[in-house]
Amino acid sequence: MAEGKGLSKPVKLKNELAELLGAAELPRTEITKKLWDYIKANKLQTKTENGKPENTGKFIVVDAKLLPVFKNTKSKSKSGKVTDLTMLKEDQTINMMQLAAVVGANIE
């Protein structure tokens, strides 16, 4: 089998993400899928910023297991938008569009 390329190529996960997902290396696509599986299984979505979990919506409610992973995130996109989650606290929310920045900040 050929080695994956691009988003399908396995990348090394930082410790917090590796512990959450139970793997040391995964392709980015699989990282995102497993994060969404966790979020949905634990009903950590809400329709409003800093709202209570409703299991639907564009905001992700941060629980104790996601917090160490999300707090690793401080990045700047090509468009100049800064995503800084280093001060995030449990039960706060992030926009689901920030999940790509979280994945990027938690791989080596």
Helices and strands as residue ranges (DSSP letters): G 6-8, E 10-12, H 15-21, E 25-27, H 28-41, E 45-46, E 59-61, H 67-70, E 74-76, E 82-84, E 93-95, G 96-98, H 99-105
